[in-house]
Amino acid sequence: MEQQALSATEMRVIIFVIGMIVLALIYFFGRPRKPGQGRRTLFRNTQGTRVEPTFDGDPGIEVEGDSAQAGEQFDLLGGMEGGDIDERAEPVAKKRARRVSKPLVGVRPDLPIERIVTLFVTARDGTMIAGADLVVAAEKAGLEFGDRGIFHRMLAGKADAGPVFSMANMLKPGNFDMARIESLDTQGLTLFMALPGPLPALDAWDAMLPTAQRLAELLDANLLDEKHGALGRQGIAHIRDGLRAWDRQQESGQIRPNWQSGK
C-alpha cells in the first residue's frame, strides 16, 4: 500500500503540538522548588494538636519579628509607668519605691512651724553622692521614706505625731524620685527638724545630730551647719544652748499639742 506524504500544513501543526509539549515539560520540571515544599511536618505533634509559639517560656504569647529584638522590647516595658508589668522584669529601684512608699509615713500634723534647725551632709570636693548609696545609708541610719518624697525619723508608736526630723535632697526640688533613684547623683543632703515636733527640741536634736554624723560616715561626706560651715564642738554647743532655751519657753508659755498631753 502506497503511503501518502504529509502536507506542509499538517507538518506545521505536528511541530507546533510537539513544541507546546516540550515547553510544558520544561516549565513543570525546570522551575525551582520553593523552600518548605513537600511533606509538611512542622508544628505537628503525635496528638494532632497545634503547637503555639512561645516566648520566654510562657505559652500563648505570639512574637513577631526577630526574637532578640522582641526580648529587648519586653525588657523595656518592664521599666515603663503604668500597665501590668511582669514582676521579674520590674527594675529594682521601682520595686523598692513601691515597697518603701507604703504605708506613707512622715505626715506632719497641722501645726504652725516656729523654728527649723538644719544640718547638711555634702559630698567631698570632686565627688557626688549616688542615689543608691544614699538609700542604703538612710536605711542604716533608721530613716523611712514617706511623705513629700523624702526620708523621716519617726517616733515609735506615735506615727500621727509627725516626724522627729526629715532628710531631703539638697538640690531642688528636694524630693527623691525613687523610680529613678539609681541614676541620681546629688551634691548633698539636708537634714531638718521643724519645731514644735513630737519631742522636745533638745531631744530631737540629740536624735538628729548622731544620724547626720552616721550618714556622713557612711557616705564619706562632710557634715556642715546651717550656714554651710564645718560643724565643730563649739557650734554643737551653741545649737544645744539655743534649743534648751526654746524648750523652756515652750514649757512656760505655750500649751502643748494634744498628742503631747496624752489626750
C-alpha positions in Angstrom: 0.0 0.0 0.0 1.4 3.3 -1.1 1.9 5.9 1.8 0.7 9.4 1.3 3.1 12.2 2.1 2.1 14.8 4.8 1.3 18.2 3.5 3.1 21.3 4.7 0.2 22.4 6.8 0.0 19.1 8.6 3.7 19.2 9.3 3.5 22.7 10.9 0.6 21.5 13.1 2.6 18.5 14.3 5.7 20.6 15.0 3.6 23.1 16.9 2.0 20.5 19.1 5.4 18.9 19.9 6.8 22.3 20.7 4.0 23.0 23.2 4.5 19.6 24.9 8.3 20.3 25.2 7.6 23.8 26.7 5.2 22.3 29.2 7.7 19.7 30.3 10.4 22.3 30.7 8.1 24.6 32.8 7.0 21.8 35.1 10.3 20.1 35.7 12.7 23.0 35.3 11.1 25.6 37.7 12.9 26.0 41.1 11.2 24.3 44.1 10.1 26.7 46.8 11.6 26.2 50.3 9.3 24.2 52.5 7.5 22.4 49.7 7.0 18.7 50.1 5.7 16.9 53.1 4.5 19.3 55.8 5.5 18.0 59.2 6.4 21.2 61.1 4.3 22.4 64.1 2.6 19.0 64.3 2.9 16.5 67.2 1.7 13.0 67.7 -1.5 14.0 69.4 -2.5 16.2 66.4 -2.8 19.3 68.5 -1.5 22.7 67.4 1.8 23.9 68.9 1.5 27.6 69.8 4.6 29.8 69.5 6.1 30.6 72.9 8.2 33.5 74.3 10.5 33.3 77.3 8.9 30.0 78.4 5.3 31.5 78.5 3.0 29.7 76.1 0.4 31.6 74.2 2.4 34.8 73.6 2.9 35.4 69.9 6.1 37.3 69.0 6.6 38.9 65.6 9.9 39.7 64.1 13.4 38.9 65.4 13.3 37.1 68.8 16.2 39.1 70.2 14.6 42.4 69.3 11.3 41.3 70.8 13.1 40.3 74.0 14.7 43.7 74.2 11.3 45.4 73.8 9.9 43.2 76.5 12.6 44.3 78.9 12.0 47.9 78.1 8.3 47.5 79.0 9.3 46.5 82.5 10.7 50.0 83.1 7.6 51.9 81.9 5.0 53.5 84.1 1.5 52.0 84.3 0.1 48.8 82.9 0.5 45.2 84.1 4.3 44.7 84.5 6.0 41.3 84.9 7.5 41.4 88.4 10.6 39.6 87.1 11.2 42.4 84.6 10.5 45.3 87.0 13.6 47.4 87.8 15.0 47.1 91.4 14.5 50.8 92.1 10.9 50.7 91.1 10.2 47.7 93.3 12.0 49.4 96.2 9.9 52.6 95.6 6.7 50.5 95.7 7.8 48.8 98.9 9.0 51.8 100.9 6.2 54.2 99.9 3.5 52.1 101.7 2.3 52.9 104.2 3.0 56.6 103.9 4.9 58.0 106.9 6.2 61.4 107.9 3.0 63.4 107.6 3.2 66.4 109.9 0.2 67.5 112.0 -1.4 70.8 111.0 0.7 72.9 113.4 2.4 76.2 112.8 6.2 75.9 112.3 8.0 78.2 114.7 11.6 77.2 114.0 13.6 75.0 111.7 17.0 73.6 112.6 19.1 72.4 109.7 22.3 70.4 109.0 23.9 69.5 105.7 25.7 66.3 104.6 27.7 67.3 101.5 29.9 65.4 99.1 33.6 66.0 99.2 35.2 68.1 96.5 35.1 66.5 93.1 32.6 63.8 94.1 28.9 63.3 94.2 26.6 61.2 96.4 24.9 58.4 94.4 21.2 57.8 94.8 21.6 54.0 95.5 24.2 54.8 98.2 22.1 57.4 100.0 19.1 55.0 100.2 21.3 52.3 101.8 22.7 54.9 104.2 19.3 56.2 105.1 18.0 52.7 105.9 21.1 52.0 108.1 20.5 55.3 109.9 16.9 54.4 110.7 15.2 56.7 108.3 12.0 55.8 106.4 10.9 57.1 103.0 7.4 58.7 103.0 5.5 62.0 102.8 6.7 64.6 100.2 9.1 62.0 98.7 11.7 62.4 101.4 13.0 60.4 104.4 11.9 60.8 108.0 12.8 59.7 111.5 9.6 58.6 113.2 8.8 58.3 116.9 8.0 54.7 117.7 4.3 54.2 118.4 3.3 57.8 117.5 3.2 58.0 113.7 0.4 60.5 113.9 2.7 62.9 115.8 4.8 63.5 112.7 8.5 63.2 112.0 11.2 63.9 114.6 13.3 65.2 111.7 13.5 64.7 108.0 16.1 64.3 105.2 15.7 65.9 101.8 17.8 66.3 98.7 19.9 69.5 99.0 19.2 70.2 95.3 15.8 71.5 94.1 13.1 70.3 94.2 14.3 68.5 97.3 12.4 65.2 96.9 13.7 61.8 95.8 12.2 60.1 92.8 12.6 56.5 93.9 11.7 55.2 90.5 14.9 56.8 89.2 17.0 56.8 92.4 19.7 54.6 90.9 20.5 57.3 88.3 20.6 60.1 90.8 23.7 62.0 91.8 23.5 64.8 94.2 25.9 67.3 95.9 24.4 66.8 99.3 21.5 66.1 101.7 19.6 68.4 104.0 18.5 67.2 107.5 16.0 69.4 109.2 13.6 69.4 112.1 10.6 71.6 112.3 9.5 72.8 115.7 7.3 72.1 117.6 7.6 68.4 116.9 6.8 65.1 118.6 9.8 65.5 121.0 11.2 68.5 122.9 13.6 70.4 120.7 16.8 69.3 122.6 15.7 65.6 122.5 15.0 65.9 118.7 18.5 67.5 118.2 20.1 64.6 120.2 18.5 62.3 117.7 19.3 64.3 114.5 22.9 65.0 115.2 24.2 61.4 115.5 22.1 60.5 112.5 23.8 63.2 110.4 27.2 62.1 111.7 26.4 58.5 110.8 25.2 59.5 107.3 28.4 61.5 106.8 30.5 58.5 107.8 28.6 56.0 105.6 28.7 58.3 102.5 32.3 59.6 103.2 30.9 63.1 103.2 31.2 66.4 105.1 28.9 67.5 107.9 28.0 71.2 107.8 25.9 73.6 109.9 23.0 75.7 108.7 25.5 78.3 107.3 27.4 75.6 105.4 30.4 75.8 107.8 32.1 72.9 109.3 30.2 71.7 112.4 32.5 71.5 115.4 32.1 71.2 119.1 31.6 74.9 119.6 28.9 75.0 117.0 27.1 72.0 118.5 27.2 73.6 122.0 25.7 76.8 120.6 22.9 75.0 119.0 22.1 72.9 122.1 22.0 76.1 124.2 19.5 77.7 121.8 17.3 74.7 121.8 17.4 74.3 125.6 16.2 77.9 125.9 13.5 77.3 123.3 12.2 74.3 125.3 12.0 76.4 128.4 9.9 78.9 126.6 7.5 76.2 125.4 7.1 74.8 128.9 6.4 78.1 130.5 4.3 79.9 127.9 2.6 77.6 125.4 0.0 74.9 125.5 1.3 71.6 124.2 -0.4 69.8 121.3 -3.0 67.1 122.2 -0.6 64.2 121.3 1.9 65.5 123.8 -0.6 66.0 126.6 -1.9 62.4 126.2 -5.5 63.5 125.2 
